[in-house]
């Protein structure tokens, strides 16, 4: 069963078309990430589902009930859509305690006082906030404030949880830790979640399925493994991961294989999409699949090491050959000099 169904929503702001017929379904218990650069339309989709934006066309249903239909004139207000909302800024009431913040949504829904106390206590305990109920937001750390915002969204057991960049205000180390417990919390709660982020690592860690958006359209959808490991366009390949890009001319095509010619050499890779010999093309390879090797061979280039950066768990090498610049990772510092760099054809995507 699908908890959320979005059908062909369009949205214009001024003269710009922000959403261009977006459609998707969110299954029960699924986490779907909307990923993309600023301006891709991901937050507008979330706000449209929440009822904070009114699309110009299309329909939205939650839990089998239509909450928006442009053609039929249906537009259910946000508070009646049975959604949990977690914003980037947390939006906590500064003059209310943690318990009062979490209880606020239940009071708006006229819940019984005894039931409110039980549900607030339960959700605070589950999120490790059981002894902080009497504190005010300014007395909490950023991570604790974020958990309060989540508790407030989950306390009335919504059909769908909407999260808009919920971890972006945390420092890097805390954000890494939060990814794990947030994913576990959503799964354990058996809730459906629509998760908006520009952070690809965060999306891959938390989501069951991803939509990569570009200029109001879906560039690619699939599991994190599919979107990362099987890009269908140069934009998908470039957006996901850390990459080396090599631009040149297609010198030969043999089925799904192609040869890319460029100043400094030629390399074979997998051709994605249609192309003709002589056309301009770009090849992408993940940095973690770009290796320094011993000696010459197929798919290898002699390159000069220009600099090495210490990143703690690894070293990052910057290498060059004529106009070509690439990066590679390794376990140790290397002396300046020439090295052979391997570009395995199966890992080199040519678009």
N, C-alpha and C positions, 0 to 999 in steps of 0.2 A: 504494500500500500504506500502511496505517496502522501506525505504530510503537507507538502507545498508543491503547487503546480503554477508555473509562470508561463503564460502563453502570449507570444508575440508583442511584448511591450515596447512601445516607442516613447521617446521623451525628447522634446526640443526645449532649449533654453536660448532665448534670443533667436539668432539665426543659425544656431548650431544644433545638430542632431546628436544628442548625447547617447541615446540608446536606439539601436536600429533593428528592432524586431527580435528581442532576446526571448528565448524559450528554454525552460529546463524543468526537471522534476527533482524534488528532494525526498528520498525514500525514508521510511520510518527507521530511526536509529542511525542515519547516515550523517557524516560530516562532509559538506560540500564547500570547498574554498573558491572564492572569486579572487583571482590574482591578476595583477596588471600594473602598469605604470599609472601615475597620477593622470587623470583625465580619460582613463580607459572606460569609465562608466560603472565600475564595481560598486562604489558607494551609492550611486544613484539607484542601482538595482536594489540594494539593501533598504534604502529609504523608501522606495516604492512598495516593497513588500511590507514594510512597517507602517505604511500609511502616512509617512511624513512628506512624501512627494506624490503628486498625482500624475501618472503617465497620460500621454495623449491618446494612446490606443493600447489595446490588449486586455488581458484578464488575469486575475490572480485568485487562487483558491487555497485555503488553509484547512487541513483536516477534513477535506471533502466539502467545505462550505465556501462559496464564492464571496470574497471580500472586496473585490474590485472588478468591474467590467465596464470599460469605457462606452461600449455600444449600448448597454442596457442601463447605464447611469447608476451603477452600484459603486459605492465608495464608503465602506465601513470605516469608522474612526479608529485610530490606533489602539485606544484602550479596549476596544471590543474585538480585537483580532486574536487574542490569546497568544501573544508573543512575548518572549523574554528579550530584552534589549540591553546590550553592554556596549557602551561607547568608549572611544579612545580616551576621553577626558574623565571617565568614571561618573561624572555628574552627580556626586553625592551632596546631600544637603549639609552644609557646614554647621548649622545650628541644631542638628539632630544627632543622637547617638547612633552607634552602629546598629543596634537593635531597632531603633526607630526608623532608620533608613531602610532596613530590610523589610520591615513591616508595612511600609508606606503603601506599596502596591496592593497588599491584602486589604488594608483599610479602605482604599478606593473601591474595592470590589465588595465592600460590606461583609467581609468575612467575620465569623464569630470571634470574640475576643480571646476566648480560651483556645480556639483553634489557631489563632494568630500566634499566641505565645508558644504553643507546641511546635508549630512549623518553623518559626524563626529560630528557636533553640536548636532544632534538629539540623537545619541547614548550616547554622554557624558552627556546630560541632563537626559536621562533615567537612567543612572547609578550614578547619583548624583555627576558628575564631571564637571558640566557645567562651573564653575568658576575657574577650574584648568587647562584649555587648554594650557596656556602659561608657565606652570611650567615644570621643568625637573624631571625625576624619583627620583633623590636623594633628592628632596624637598618634596616627598610624603611619607606617612606612608606605612607600608606593605599592609594594607587593600586597600588603594587607588591604589597602584601599581597593586594589583591583579585585581581591577576593570578596570584599563587601559588595562591590558592584555586581559580581557574578551571583552572590547569594541573593541579592535583591531580585535579579532576573529569574532565578530558579525557584524561588520560594513558593510561587503560586502554580508551579508545575505546568508551564506552557507547552503547547504542541511543538513549537519551533523556537529555537534560540538564535537570535541574530547578534553577531559579534563584529564590531567595526574597529579593526586595528586594536584589539584589546590589550596587546602586550607592548605596544610601541613606546609607552611612557616608562617602561622599566629599563634598567641598565642591562648591558649585554649579558652578563653572567646570570642575573636573575631571570632574564627572558629565556635563556636556555633551560633553566630549571622549570620555569612555568609551562613550557611547551608540554613536558611530560605529564604533569599532574592535571593540566587542563584537558588534554586528550583523555586521560583516564576518567576524569570527572564526567565528561560528556558521555563516554561509552557506558560507564557504570550507571548513569542516570537514564540510559536508554532514550535519550532525547535526540531529536533531529536538529542539526545546527547548520546555519549559513554563515560562513566565516570570511570576512573581507580582510585582505592584507596585500601589501606590496612586497612582503618578505617571502621569497620563494622557499627558503629552508623551513620557515614556520609553516607555510602551507603544506609542504610535503610531509612534515612531521605529524601534523594534526589531522589532515583531511583523508577521507576515503577516496574522494574524487575531486578533480580540479577543473575549473574553467579558466583558461588564460584569455583575457580580454584585451582587445585593441580597438580604440576608436569606436566604442559602442557595439562591437561585434565579438563573437566568440572566435578566437584564433585557433584554439585547440582545446579539446576536452578529453578526459580520461583519468586513469589512476595516476598518482604521483610517479610511479615507475614508467608508465607509458609516456607521459608528457616530458619527463626528463630524458628517458632513454630512446624515445622514438619521435623526435620532433618532425612535424609535417611541413614546416615552413622555416625560412631563415629567421623570421622574427621569433618563433618558438625556440629555435636552437640558441639564438643570441640571448634571449631573456633568461633562460634557465641555466643555472650553473655558472662557472667561470670558464671562459673559452678563449681559444686562439682562433683568429679569423685570417684566412689567406685569400686574397682576391687575385683573379687572373682570367684566363681565357680557356674555354673547353677545347682541348686538343684532340680528344677522341672519346667516343661513347660506345660501350659494348654491353647492351642490356641495362642492368642496374649498376654497372661499373662505368666510371668516367675518369679521364685524365685531365687534371688541371695544370695548365702551363702558366708560369709566372717568372718574373725576374729572379733568377737564382736557382731555378730548377723546375721539376715537374713532380706531381704526386697523384697517386690513384686513390679514389674513394668511392663511396656509395652515392649514386645520383638520386636525389629526391625530387620527384616531379619531372616534368617534361623540359627538354632543352635540345639545342642543336649545336653541332660542332661550330666553333668560331664565336659563340655567344659569350658575353661576360658572365662570370659566375663567382660565387664566394663559397669557400669551404670552411666548416667549423669543426673543431675538435676540442673536447673538454681538456682542461689543463691537467687533470689527474690521469688522463690517458695519453699525455705527451711525455715520452720518456727519453732520458739520456741513455745511450747504449754504447757498447764497444764495437767499433769498426763499421765499415760501409756495408750497404745491403739495400734491397728493395724497400722503398718507403722511408729512406733515411737521408737526412741532409746534414752536411758539415756546417756548423754554425759557431759563431764566436760568443763566448760568455762575456757579457758586458757588466753585469753586477749580480750580486746574490744578497737576498734579504732574509734576515733571521726572523721567523714567525712563531718561534716557540716550539711547536710540535713538528715543524718542518722548515726547510729552506725553500725560498722561491728564487728561481734563476731566470734572468732576462737574457735572451739570446738573439743574435741577429745574423742575417745573411743578405747582403745587398739591402733592398728596401724592406725585406721581411723581418718582422719582429714577433717573437713568440715568448711564452713563459712556460716553465715546467717546475715541478716540485720534486724535492729529494730530501734524504735524511741528513745530509752533511754539507758543510761549507766546501766549496770547490775553488781551486786556484783559477785565476783568469787564464784563458786559452781557448783552443778549439775543441769542440765536442761533436759527436754524432747524435742527432736527435731523430727519434723514430716516430713516424706518423702511420699507424696501422690502418690499412684501407677500410676495414670494417668500422673503425672509430672515426673516420673522416667523412663528414656529411657534406655533399656538394649540392648547392642550390643555384 
